[in-house]
Amino acid sequence: MLPVLVVFGDLVGILGGYFVSVHVLGGNPVVYVNRTYQYLELNDVYVGLIKAAFFGFLIALISCSQGFLTEGGAEGVGKSTTRAVVFSSMTVLISDYFLTAFLF
């Protein structure tokens, strides 16, 4: 699911850039589209999709493992959820550094 969100986010970013460039700043729409095609590399899209799939796997793995280890009722669920979010966030940040170094 995360790679689908990445593609959607990429498209929203390109369309948002088009809107701001053309409608707010008064730029030429043909120039924007041509420059987008000129500077957009397919490798950037592939790397984004690879990273999204990897991060989704990490988040699912960490969250499931924390959920399976939950004890103590509702209070334990709250603590496990917090632990899963913190651990997932830190893992994504650290793995992003190494993935970027490896893929670029």
Secondary structure, 3 states (H helix, E strand, C coil): CHHHHHHHHHHHHHHHHHHHHHHHCCCCHHHHHHHHHHHCCHHHHHHHHHHHHHHHHHHHHHHHHHHHCCCCHHHHHHHHHHHHHHHHHHHHHHHHHHHHHHHC
